[in-house]
Amino acid sequence: MATIDKSFDAGLHSEQLSGRTQEIFFSAEEDENFVYPYNAFEVDSSKKAEFDAQSLESTDINLKIRELMKEGFGHIVVQNPRAKHSIGVGILNRLQLDFEGSLGYFGCGLVDGPNIRISGRVGWSFAENMMAGTIIVEKNAGSTFGAAIRGGDLVCKGDVGSRTGIDMKGGTIIVGGRTGTLSGFMMQRGRMIILGDAGPNLGDSMYDGTIFVGGNIASLGVDAVAGEMTELEAEWIERKLALYGMKAPNGAANLQKIVAGKQLWNYDNLEPTEKKIVL
Amino acid sequence: MCGIAGIIRRGNPGNIGEEMTSMLQSLKHRGPDSTGFAVYGVPEKNQYVMRFKVAEQEDMNSGFDIHQQIKDRRDIVDSRMKEMGAEIITQDTVTEYAFRYTFRKENGLRRLADYIEDVEGAEILSLGSALELVKDLGDAGVVAGQYNLGNFNGTHAIGHTRMATESDVDIRSAHPYWAYPFNDVSVVHNGQLTNYWNWRRTLEHRGHRFMSNCDSELIAVYLADKMDSGVELEKAMKDSLDELDGVFTYVVATSDRLGMAKDLMAAKPMVLYESDDFVALASEEVAIRSIFPHEIDTFDPYEGEVRVWQL
């Protein structure tokens, strides 16, 4: 606790991003500037379609999903994805998308808005750069799960590999089981809830954001420090977990909270050239 | 990038040649330069299998009088085997430059192997009672067809599809590597070792030979060296996580075991499927699914993890 108190006293810790290199990614006032140049389809959530992906290539599966959205289907079920790569990517639409089976690498990347459920497992780099929506993986996930996501809820009910939430810039990642090494590496914003154990170097070089852990933490990474759980956070976690039928094993209030110590070089306000002058 | 795969049938031999071909063909996009198989058959008592070559595939297009040279080299191998007291049982010509022999010999296998490799252009790909190792340029379908692996009955196998990053596109740099001169030990690897030359010098000083400049070969020799000094396979693999630098995931097979190790950075992928009678592992799940039509549960091993399965 001493370290985090010290950082608060020094004015180094806040929920607001700081430093010259940080950007504000979203602003409510800028909503009107969000336009989708393509792939914005009027869909009806009560209109359901289903197809078998067993003999289809990844590109054909993605095209088929788009075709069905174009026809107004708001609920699409994909049977037998057979761990093929890059499926369900770039969906910038409201849509209920169910995969009955497992996905391979780079599944559901760059999505903005859909609600997706995968009954099986997903491979590496799942939901990279997710912008909004919800994704629920019923079994396990590979490494770099939720890399650089900016928004939405990304849930894996099983175990996840290493570098979970690397470079995440917003949104929420929930892991029902354990995560591997370097989870939350260079995390910039958002929240990660790990109900099981966390691997070595948790939150290494994180800029901001918060990580909550229910199990054991093998070790903290550079500049990751313990934070103090607030009642508000515990309530928020309980509500969030309940949405997906999950629960913290010993109650949300007993999760460990990890935040950035903000002692790394990038938290001073000097540019490298200015630093030379000062030093 | 490279793709690696392994399968083990627990107590139920089957067509592992076809299964491994299917897995490696699914991983073709991870490495199109060469493909290799280490397949483990059901051993015959007091009988050894040796796979060797006396030229590289690329020599066939450029070597002057290469066809006569191959014939001469093979004759020398035959005479040296007889000289060393090996009783040759069968001789198969798999390609013009690669051969499969079965033979009987009481002891002195290392001396025999050294003597055969002393022949110009000769390299033993594998030697053991169960292991048969084949590797060549081309994808899994091409290599399996060329070496007639489609109906190979056995207990376990490992395989590799190679994208050449650290060394040449040739058979010598293709995986798997046999842990010369240890019977039935083979290795496939995905990654890079950064203290390769340090370890190579150390191992050469201890009398081990290297046939390539490929860092993957070092893992096979490293494990062989450990086991030679009485260290168990699993312990040797755990030691490798501390002593070998770099990012790597590798798979090793012996006459009755299959193992995998993943380095502490966990930067190279591996997916596992495990049931009571079958274990399959590969760089991508799509390879495992190519041999299981039904829905299966898979998972990733974690950083610093070593697993070994017994037949």
Chai-1 contact restraints between the chains, C-beta under 6 A:
chainA,res_idxA,chainB,res_idxB,connection_type,confidence,min_distance_angstrom,max_distance_angstrom,comment,restraint_id
A,R82,B,R289,contact,1.0,0.0,6.0,A-B,restraint_1
A,A83,B,E285,contact,1.0,0.0,6.0,A-B,restraint_2
A,A83,B,V286,contact,1.0,0.0,6.0,A-B,restraint_3
A,A83,B,R289,contact,1.0,0.0,6.0,A-B,restraint_4
A,G104,B,E285,contact,1.0,0.0,6.0,A-B,restraint_5
A,G104,B,V286,contact,1.0,0.0,6.0,A-B,restraint_6
A,R121,B,T298,contact,1.0,0.0,6.0,A-B,restraint_7
A,G123,B,E285,contact,1.0,0.0,6.0,A-B,restraint_8
A,W124,B,P269,contact,1.0,0.0,6.0,A-B,restraint_9
A,N140,B,F299,contact,1.0,0.0,6.0,A-B,restraint_10
A,G142,B,D300,contact,1.0,0.0,6.0,A-B,restraint_11
A,G161,B,D300,contact,1.0,0.0,6.0,A-B,restraint_12
A,S162,B,A266,contact,1.0,0.0,6.0,A-B,restraint_13
A,S162,B,E303,contact,1.0,0.0,6.0,A-B,restraint_14
A,G180,B,A266,contact,1.0,0.0,6.0,A-B,restraint_15
A,G180,B,Y302,contact,1.0,0.0,6.0,A-B,restraint_16
A,G180,B,E303,contact,1.0,0.0,6.0,A-B,restraint_17
A,T181,B,A266,contact,1.0,0.0,6.0,A-B,restraint_18
A,T181,B,E303,contact,1.0,0.0,6.0,A-B,restraint_19
